[in-house]
Amino acid sequence: MVFNLFVDMIETQCCSGLRRFLQSDHGTGMNRTFPRPLSFDVAVHALQLTIGQRALVPAVSFVPTIYTSYFYNTLPHHKKQALNIPEILAQIGQFLDSSSLGICTRVSRSWSAAFGVILYRNISIKITLFRYGAPSLAVLERHARQIVSMTLIMPSDLEYFALKCPNLRALHLEGWCGIRLKTIPEYKDRGHSKTLELIQEHQPTLKTVSVGMLWPIAKSPEFWTAIAECPILETLLVRDEKMFARRDAREQQAFWGACTRVENLTLKNLRFWSAVNVPSALDFGQVRKLKLVKSEGWDADKQVEWMERCPELRVLKWVMPKVELPASGVDAPALTNFSASWPNLRELTLSGYGIQDHNLAIVISTAQVLVKLSVPQTSFGRMAFAALRTHHFQVLKYLNFRECESVTSAMVQEAMASCPNLEFLRAPLLRSVDVLLGAPWVCLKLKQLQLQNLLLDADNTDEEVQKLALSARFSALKEVSLDFPHNLSIIR
């Protein structure tokens, strides 16, 4: 209702208000008529022409303010009252981009207060060596208390690193792909120290820190120590970094020390240039959510050993680094010690051809309540499926068997006939004969079903009968989206 009110206000009031404005003395006497509907961009362009010979920048900032303020003043009293309620303005603000939010902040003081909170909540400062893609430092300083999340995409102007935001909760430091920061004189001399000062200034309030492609800035022990000293830090994300290139034991100690301080830890696409040595004295019992994705230069078995040191995991995502298959191309190297036990695990994602069926069976059987299981490109088979059937069928909501060669059509049929809470299922194949002979489906909450192959068996039953039976099963489900890359196959 709120969104419809906002649209109605734009469609109905703006066009008539703009016509009256252009026909008045403020419109420089230029009588213009516009057919309905009149889009916002066209209206702004018309006002730019009406204002006269003004500079481009003043026109861009001045025109939307006059336009928005004018149609706001032409609103009936009851609509004007509705649009002064902070909750309604906050709801409208969710549908607006940063440019539209900036326009709304110049309508009135109440709108400025309501929309300014949304506009300056998440600030992104992009490639700003030429001051492009970011508000000025003076503007950000005026609204520093409203900034909750800040993204600095380097090479940004280092003057932004002096910004003090007393309510900052999330800091994202990212390098720009293709630019080596150490080749920029400004960053080579002061980049590291300015980054440290920025983190240290906001240590008391930071809950989330994200680091990506900052090498060589993110290579010092002091950098990771500053992150570890954030007292309420909850989330740490490190991606696309060259790790331990200087072979400095202090850097490893500081990095892994920072990892022990958080509940949510994501390490993605890291390249380790020296042997990984996680100090045995460190305790990772605080980590609840771990994502370890394609870490190169770190042996897979060693990764498993480290994950086993996180006993309180509730969410685990592990994507094995790419491995070279044997010349025969038959089997990938198997893990030797994947037998970790995480009793509190709720969501499990494992991917990699080296993860064997018996490894998965151990992990699945030790988890008490597993609501999400995603095992693409693994050797998931009968042992793991038996453990899943015994312990988790009644609570399972998400199941992904993508590219699991050992998963059979009978397993898929059994899952759909035994998991009443299932909402997502992705499987390599489903045969009509298994559906016809199997129990009725109970997964009526299923929202998305993705099959690589749907197979009709022409030797057992008439094709049309099979199609009708499958159609009846699918129609009983709610909001199902089928994905058949190979369409419908017939086995003869």
N, C-alpha and C positions, 0 to 999 in steps of 0.2 A: 504494500500500500504506500509506503514511504517513497519507494523508488518510482512508482507510478505518479505520485504527486509531483515529484521533481521533474519527470518527463513532461507532465501536463503543463507545468509552469514554463518550461522552456518552449514547448510547441505553441502554447496559446498566448502567453503574455509577451514573449520576446519579439515576435514579428510585429504585432500591433504597436508595441512600445518603440521599436526601432523606426517604424514608419513615422510615428508622431515626432520622434527625435529629429529625424532627417528633414522634416517639414517645418521645424521650428527655427527660431533664430540661432540656436546653438548649432544647427546643422548647416550654417553659412548660407541659408536660403536656397539650398539645392533641393528641389522637390523630386523625390524618387518614389516609385511604387515598386513593390516586390511581390511576385506571386508566392503563394504558400505551397508547400512548406519552405521556409528559409533556414538553411543550415547555419550552424554557429560560425563556421569558417567564412562563409559568404558574408555574414553580417559583420564580422570583424574586418574583412577586407573592404566592405563598403564604408565603414566608419573611418578606416585609414585614408581612403580617398577623400572623404568629407572633411577631415580635419585640416587638410591643406599640406603645404610644404613643410613637413616636420622631419626631423632626423629619424632614421629607422628605429633606433633603440628606444627613444621616448615614445614613439608611436606604438611599438609593440607592448610596452608596459602601461601606456596611458589608455589605449583604446578598450581593452577588455574591462578595465575598471569602470569607465563611464558606461559601457554597454551593460555590464552586469548590475551596477548600481541603479541604472535607470529602470530596467525591467523589474528590479526588486521593489522599487518605490511605487510602481504601478500595480503591484499585487493587491487584491482585496485584503482587508484587515485580518480575516481569519486565516488566510494562507500565510500572511506575513508572520502572524503569531506562531503558526506551526513550524515555520522555518527558522524560528529563534529558539526552539527547544534543542538543547545540546545533544540529547540522545538521537533526535532525528537527523541533525547535522552530521553526527558521527556515523550514522548508518549510510547517509548519502556519500560521505567521504570515502567509503570503502570502494565505491564504483568509479572514482575519479583518478586520473593520472596526476603526476606532479605539476604539469602545466596548468591543468584545470584547478587544482588545489590552490596554486599561486594566485589565480584570478579570483577565486572565492575569498581569499584572505583579505582582498582589497575592497570588498563590498561594504563592510561595517565592522565595528569593533567586536561585536559578538561573533560574527562569522570568522574574523581574524583569529579570535581565541579558539574557536571550535576546530577550524580547518588547519590552523597552524600547528596544532598538536600532531595531526596526521601527517602534514607535509614534512615536518622536520624530525619525525620519529625515526625514520630510516634514511640516512644520508649516504650517498655514494659519490665519491670524489674520483673521477676518472681522468685519465691521461691529461693532466692539467699543467704541463710545462708552458702552455700558451693560454692558460686560464680558460680552458674549454671543458665543459661538462661538469661544472661545479659552481655553487654559489660563492660569492666573495667571502673572504675570511671575516669581514666586518658583519655581514649578515648572519653567518653561523655563530659568531660570538654573541650576538643579541639573542639568539634562540638556543644557546648552548644547553640550557636546562631541559629543553624539550627533546634533545637528541638522545635516543636510546640505543641505536645501532649505527655504526659508522663503517663504511667500506673505503679503504684507501687502495686504489689501483695504481701502482707505481709504474713509471716515474711521476709522482705527483709533486707539486711545489712543496718544498719542505716547510714553508711557513704554516701550512695546515697542521703540521705535527705539533705545533704549539697550542692548538685548540684544547681548551679545558672544558669537559662536559661532565658535570657533577653526577648525572644520572645515567651515564653510559653503561650499558649491560653487555653489548656485543661489539667486538672489534675484529674486522676482517682485513688482513694485510695480504695483498696479492700483487705479484709481479705481472707485467704485461708480456705475453708470449712474443718472442723475437727480440726483446731488448735485454741486454746484459747490463745489469745495474752498475757493475763495477767499472764499466767503460764510460759512465757519465761522471764527469768531475765532481759535480755537486754531491752525488751519492757516494762516490769513492771516499770523499773527505769527511762528510758529515752524516751520511745516511744511517750508519749503524748507531751512532750516538743519539740521533734524533728519534730513531725507532725505539731505543731503550727508554728515553725520556717519556715518550708517549705512553708506553706500557706502564711504566712506574707511576706516572701521574694518575692513571685510572685503575690501579691495582685494587683499591678498596671496593669498587663497584662492579668489576668485570665478572661476568658469569660464562661468557663464551669468547673464545679466541680461535680464529681461523688463520692459517698460514699457508700460502701457496706460491711457489716459484719465486721465493725471496733470496735464493742463494746468490751471493755469499753473505747477505745480511744475516740470515738465520743459521749461521754456522758456528756462532760463538757460544761458549758456556754461559756467558752473561745474559744472552738473549733468552735461553731456556730457563735460566734461574729466575729472571724477572717474571716469566709466565708462571712458574711454579709458586711464586710468592703471592699470587692473587688469592686472598683468603677464602673467597666464596666461589672460586672457579668450578664450573660444572661440566663444561664441554670444551674439548680441544680437537681441532681438525687440522691435520697436516697432510698436504697433497703435493705431488709433482715436485718433490725436493730432492736435491743431492745430499745425502746424509753421510756424515763422518768422513768427508773428503780429506780432512787434514790429519786423520788417524790420531785424534786427540782423545785420550781416555776421559778427560774432564768433560768434554762435549757429550759423550755418551752418558756419563753419570748425570749431567744436568738434564738432558733430554728425557731419559727414562724416569728421572725424579719428577719432572713435570707431568708425565703420563700417570703417575700414581695418585695425583691430586684430584683427578676428575672422575665423574660417573659415566660420561659419554665420551668415548675415544674413537676417532676415525683416523686411520693411517692408509692413505690411498696413493698408489703409483709412486712409491718411494724407491729411490735407487741408492743402495748402500755401497759405498766405495771402499769400505774396509770391513773386517769381520765384526759381526754384531755380538756384543757381549753385554747382556743384561745383568747388572749387578745382582747377586743372589740375596743381598740384604734388603732389597726393596720389596715392599708389600703392595700388591695390586688388588687387594681385597675390596677397594672402594669402587672399582670399575664394574658398572652394571650393563653398559651397552658398548659393544666392541665391534668395529668394522675394520677389517684388515684386508685390503684389496691390492693384489698384484704387486707385492713388494719384491723388487729384483735385488739379487746379491745377498739374499738371506735364505738359507736353506729351509725347505718346507718343514722338515722334521723339527728344526729349531724353532720355527714359528709355532708349531703345535706345543712344544714344551713351554713356550712363553704363555700361550693361551691357557694352558692348564694351571698357571699361577694366578688366574682370575677366577676364583671359585664361585663368586657371587653373580656371575653373568645371568642376565635375563634376556638379552638380545645379542645374538652372535651372527655376524656375517663374515665369512672367510672365502675369498676367491684366491685360489692358488695361482702363483706365478706361472707363466707359460713354460712348459717343459718340452724338450725335444723327444719325440716318439722314437722307439727303436726302429731299425731299418725295416723290420718285418711289418711295422705299422699295426701290430695286433694289440698290444697292451701298453699302457703308460706305466711309468715307474710307480709302484705302490708305496704308500707311507708305512713305516715300520712301527710306529708307536702312537697311532691315533686312537687312544682309548680314554679320552678325557671324560670327566664326570662333572656335569653342571646341573645339580638338582633343581635349581630355581629357573632354569631356562624356559622361556615362553615362545621366543621366535628364533628360528634357526635357518640360516642360509649358508649352504656349502656348495662350492663349485670348483670342479677340477677333476680331470680324468684319473688322477692318482688316488682319489678317495674311494676306498673299496666298500663293498656291501657289508662286510662284517664290522668295519669301522663305524659305519652309519648305524648299524643295529645297536651297538654299544651306547652311542650317544643318545639315540632315540629312547632306548629302554631306561636310561638313568634319569632322563628329564621327567619331572612329575606331571606337569601340565603343559603340553605343546600345542599352541593355537595356530602357529604358522610354520610351515616346512617348505623350503625351497631348495631343491637339490639338482639344479641343471648341470648337465655334462659330468655326471658322476656315475659310478657303477651301482647305483641304487637297484636292489633286486629283492629276492624272496625273503632273505633274512631281515633286511631293514623293514620291508613291508609287514612282516609278521610282528615285529616290535611295534610298528605304528598301529596295527590293528588291535593289539593287546592293550596298549596304554593310552591312545589319544584319539581314537575315532569319534568319540562322543563330544569332544571339545574342539576338534580341528576346524579352522575357518579358512585357511589358505593352504593350497597344495600345488606345487609346481614341479612337474617331472620333465621339463623341457630337455630334449636330446638325451634322455636316459634310455639306452638301448635295451636294458634288461627289464624295463617296465612293459607288462603285457596288457592286452585289452581286458582280460579278466580282472586284473588289479584295478583298472579304472572303473569298470562296472561295479566292483565290490565297494570301492570308495564312495561312489554316488548312491549306492544302496544302503550304506552303513554310517554315513557322516551327516547327521541332521542339521548341523550348524555350518556346513561348508558354504562359503560365499565365492570362492575363486578356485578354479581348477584348470590347470594346463597340462596336457598329456600328449604323448607322441601319436597314439592311435586309439580307435574304438571300433570294434567289429559289431555288426548288427546281430550276429548269432549270439554273442555274449549278452547283449541287451535283451533279446527275446527270451533266452533261457534263464536269465538272472532275475533276482528279486526286484520289485519296484523301487524306483528312486525315492529317497527320503530327503534329499538335499533341496528342499523347496525354497531355501533362502539364497540359492545360487544366483549370483549377479553376472558372472562372467565365466564362460566355458570356451577354452581354446584347444582345438584338436588339430594336430598336423595331418592326420588322415582319418576319414570316416569310411569304413570298409563294409561293403555288402557282399555276403557270401551267396553266390548264385547256385551253388550245389545243394543247399539245404532247404531253402524256402524261396517262394516266388519273390522277385525283386520288389514288386509293388506292395506286397504284404510287409516286407521289411521296411520300406520307406514309410508306410503308414504307421507302423509300430514306433519307429524312431521319431516321426513327427508328433505322435501322441505323447511320447516321453518328453520331448523338448518343449512342447506347448504347456506342459504342467509346471514348468519352471518360470521364475519371474526375472525379467530384465536380463535375458541371456543373450550374449553376443558371441556368435560362432565364428571361428576363424579357420578356414580350410584352404591352406595354400595350394593343395593338390586337388581341391574340390572333392568329388565323390568317386571313390575307387570301387571297382567290382572284382571280386576274386572268383575266378572260374577254374 
